[in-house]
Amino acid sequence: MFLFHLRPNLAGQPTYVGNLLTPEECKAIISSGERDLKFGPGRTDDERVHDNIRKSEIGWLSPEGEYRWLFDRIKDCINAVNSDWFRYNLIGFEGIQFTKYSGRGAQSDFYASHTDLKSTEIGTIRKLSFSVQLSDPETYDGGGVLLYESLSASATMSKTLGSITFFPSYTIHEVLPVTRGVRYSLVGWAHGPAFV
């Protein structure tokens, strides 16, 4: 059973589920990710590395094998939240990205303002973005995720350990520099026909 923390249901407003993963599950995912994944630099929409826009390390989880349970749990959560909150026409979600933002002083990892909206080869678009908080917020500084509701208003994504935040993929958002420690997260995107 999921615990939903909902604001008044306004179209396009972000929401989150506070207990998608237990602290033990978060620790296990971080450990296996660090041990087993092949990391590369985070890329932007043009599939290139731009250190002035995005600095992070990423790897991709496979739905086969040890992470099958995680894909199933996220799928069930997407379906529940979408049914109750967004009501988008969704047909699936693309992988799960394991993301690592490290604090390195002046070279701290970050991701400048961007959206996740992107077309796919099969004619769908990213419609619903999600981010899972794997790191205990006491283990790092900075790294807040700002979701911009307008040019002058923003909300900070939940740092609750094991929580999952959902927001429309057209939402402008950014990851502030991590100044100490490491922030681990899982991110992904649910797809569907273009908004009309």
MIDO-156468 format. One record per residue (C-alpha): x, y, z; residue number from 1. Coordinates in steps of 0.02 Angstrom, whole numbers, plus 32768, in hexadecimal, padded with zeros to 4 digits. Each point is the difference from the previous one (the first is absolute). Example, Ala and Ser with C-alpha at 12.3 -4.5 7.8 and 13.67 -1.06 7.14 Angstrom:
BEGIN
((8267, 7F1F, 8186), 1)
((8045, 80AC, 7FDF), 2)
// end
This chain:
BEGIN
((8000, 8000, 8000), 1)
((8041, 80AD, 7FD2), 2)
((7FEE, 809E, 8069), 3)
((7FD0, 8092, 7F91), 4)
((8025, 80B3, 8030), 5)
((7F95, 8068, 7F8B), 6)
((7FE3, 80B8, 7FE9), 7)
((7F5A, 803D, 7FB9), 8)
((7FF3, 7FAA, 7F58), 9)
((8032, 8085, 7F84), 10)
((802C, 7FC4, 7F51), 11)
((80BB, 7FEA, 7FEB), 12)
((802F, 8012, 80B8), 13)
((808C, 7F8F, 803F), 14)
((7FDA, 7F7F, 8086), 15)
((8060, 7F7B, 805D), 16)
((7FF0, 7F59, 8059), 17)
((8063, 8002, 80A1), 18)
((8025, 7F47, 8016), 19)
((8022, 7FAC, 7F59), 20)
((80A1, 7FB0, 8043), 21)
((803D, 7FD3, 80AD), 22)
((80A8, 8044, 803F), 23)
((8047, 7F4F, 7FEF), 24)
((7FC5, 7FF4, 7F4B), 25)
((804E, 80AA, 7FD9), 26)
((80A7, 7FC8, 804B), 27)
((7FFB, 7F5C, 7F9E), 28)
((7FDD, 805A, 7F5B), 29)
((8090, 807A, 801E), 30)
((8077, 7F72, 802B), 31)
((7FD2, 7F95, 7F6A), 32)
((8000, 8099, 7F8D), 33)
((80AF, 8032, 8036), 34)
((803B, 7F4C, 7FF0), 35)
((7FAC, 7FC8, 7F5F), 36)
((7FD3, 8093, 7F90), 37)
((806B, 8049, 7F76), 38)
((8000, 80BC, 801D), 39)
((800F, 8087, 7F7E), 40)
((7FED, 80BC, 8001), 41)
((7F50, 8047, 8002), 42)
((7FCF, 803F, 7F53), 43)
((7F85, 8086, 7FC9), 44)
((7F72, 7FF1, 7F81), 45)
((8079, 8007, 7F6E), 46)
((8055, 7F63, 8047), 47)
((80A2, 8061, 801D), 48)
((8062, 8029, 809C), 49)
((7FF4, 80B8, 8033), 50)
((805A, 801A, 80A6), 51)
((7FBC, 80B1, 800B), 52)
((7F4C, 7FBC, 7FFD), 53)
((800B, 7F56, 8052), 54)
((8084, 7FAA, 806B), 55)
((7FD3, 7F56, 8047), 56)
((8020, 7F48, 7FE9), 57)
((7F77, 7F8D, 7FC3), 58)
((7FE1, 7F47, 7FE6), 59)
((7F66, 7FA0, 7FC8), 60)
((7FA4, 7F79, 8060), 61)
((7FC1, 7F6A, 7FA0), 62)
((7F4D, 7FC0, 8018), 63)
((8046, 7F50, 7FF7), 64)
((804E, 7FAB, 8096), 65)
((801A, 8050, 80AA), 66)
((7FA0, 80A2, 7FDD), 67)
((7F5E, 7FB2, 7FBE), 68)
((7FA9, 8020, 80A7), 69)
((802F, 80B8, 7FF6), 70)
((7FBB, 8015, 7F50), 71)
((7F5D, 7FAB, 8037), 72)
((7FF0, 806E, 809A), 73)
((8020, 80A0, 7F9F), 74)
((7F86, 7FC9, 7F78), 75)
((7F78, 7FE1, 8082), 76)
((8024, 80A9, 8051), 77)
((7FFB, 805C, 7F58), 78)
((7F58, 7FB0, 7FD8), 79)
((7FB6, 802C, 80AB), 80)
((803E, 80B4, 8002), 81)
((7FD2, 801E, 7F4A), 82)
((7F52, 7FBA, 801B), 83)
((7FE2, 806B, 809C), 84)
((805F, 809D, 7FD2), 85)
((803C, 8023, 7F4F), 86)
((7F8B, 7F94, 7F95), 87)
((8077, 8002, 7F6C), 88)
((7FF3, 7F84, 7F71), 89)
((809C, 7F98, 8024), 90)
((803C, 7F62, 7FAC), 91)
((80A4, 7FD8, 8059), 92)
((809F, 8043, 804C), 93)
((80B1, 8001, 7FBF), 94)
((8080, 7FAC, 806F), 95)
((803F, 803F, 80A7), 96)
((8098, 8070, 8006), 97)
((8071, 7FF1, 809A), 98)
((8049, 80AE, 801A), 99)
((8092, 8034, 806D), 100)
((8023, 80B7, 802A), 101)
((80A4, 8018, 805F), 102)
((803B, 8095, 8065), 103)
((80AC, 8037, 7FC6), 104)
((8010, 80B4, 803A), 105)
((8009, 8071, 7F68), 106)
((7FE5, 7F69, 7F8F), 107)
((7F5C, 7FCA, 8055), 108)
((7F84, 7F9C, 7F98), 109)
((7F5D, 8054, 7FCC), 110)
((7F80, 8008, 7F74), 111)
((7FCB, 80AD, 7FC2), 112)
((7F4B, 802E, 7FDA), 113)
((7FB1, 7F8C, 7F7F), 114)
((7F65, 7F9E, 7FD5), 115)
((7FF1, 7F45, 7FDF), 116)
((7F88, 8012, 7F6E), 117)
((8043, 7F96, 7F73), 118)
((7FB9, 7F9D, 7F6D), 119)
((8029, 7F48, 7FE9), 120)
((8021, 7F94, 7F69), 121)
((7F55, 7FAE, 8012), 122)
((7F9F, 80A4, 7FF3), 123)
((7FDE, 801E, 80B9), 124)
((803F, 808A, 8073), 125)
((803B, 8007, 80B2), 126)
((7F68, 803A, 8063), 127)
((801F, 7FD6, 80B7), 128)
((80AA, 800A, 8054), 129)
((802E, 7FAF, 80A4), 130)
((8092, 8008, 8079), 131)
((8023, 7F89, 8091), 132)
((8068, 803F, 8094), 133)
((8081, 7F79, 802A), 134)
((8075, 8067, 806F), 135)
((7FE4, 802B, 80B5), 136)
((7FF8, 80BF, 7FF9), 137)
((8078, 8008, 8096), 138)
((808C, 7FB4, 7F96), 139)
((8010, 8091, 7F84), 140)
((7FE9, 80BD, 7FF1), 141)
((7FB3, 805D, 7F6F), 142)
((7FB4, 7F99, 7F76), 143)
((7F51, 8043, 8016), 144)
((7F8C, 7FE6, 7F6B), 145)
((7F9C, 809C, 7FD5), 146)
((7F5F, 7FEE, 7F9C), 147)
((7FCD, 80A5, 7FB1), 148)
((7F47, 8025, 8001), 149)
((8018, 80A9, 7FAC), 150)
((808B, 807D, 7FDE), 151)
((7FFB, 8038, 80B5), 152)
((7FC2, 7F69, 8063), 153)
((8052, 7F59, 8022), 154)
((7FE9, 7F6A, 8071), 155)
((808A, 7F92, 8046), 156)
((7FEF, 7F45, 7FE2), 157)
((7FEF, 7F93, 809A), 158)
((80A4, 7FBF, 804A), 159)
((7FA5, 7F7B, 8064), 160)
((8065, 7F60, 7FF6), 161)
((7FA7, 7F81, 7F90), 162)
((7F82, 807E, 7FBC), 163)
((7FCF, 8010, 7F49), 164)
((7FCE, 80A7, 7FB5), 165)
((7F98, 8010, 7F62), 166)
((7FF0, 8099, 7F91), 167)
((7FCF, 8025, 7F4C), 168)
((8095, 7FEC, 7F8C), 169)
((7FE6, 80B0, 7FBD), 170)
((8028, 8048, 80AD), 171)
((809F, 8068, 8005), 172)
((806F, 7FBC, 808A), 173)
((80B5, 7FFD, 8039), 174)
((8074, 7FA4, 8077), 175)
((8064, 807A, 8069), 176)
((80BB, 7FDC, 801A), 177)
((8029, 7F7A, 8080), 178)
((8082, 8051, 8071), 179)
((8026, 7F6D, 8075), 180)
((7FE9, 7F44, 7FF3), 181)
((7F9F, 7FA6, 7F77), 182)
((7F49, 800B, 7FCF), 183)
((7FBD, 7F5F, 7FB1), 184)
((7F5A, 7FF9, 7FA8), 185)
((7F9D, 7F9C, 7F82), 186)
((7FA9, 805D, 7F74), 187)
((7F8F, 7FCD, 7F72), 188)
((7F76, 8036, 7F8B), 189)
((7F55, 7FBA, 7FD3), 190)
((7FCD, 8012, 7F4A), 191)
((7F61, 8016, 7FA0), 192)
((7FB2, 8057, 7F69), 193)
((8026, 80B9, 7FF0), 194)
((7F9B, 807A, 806A), 195)
((7F6D, 8049, 7FA0), 196)
// end
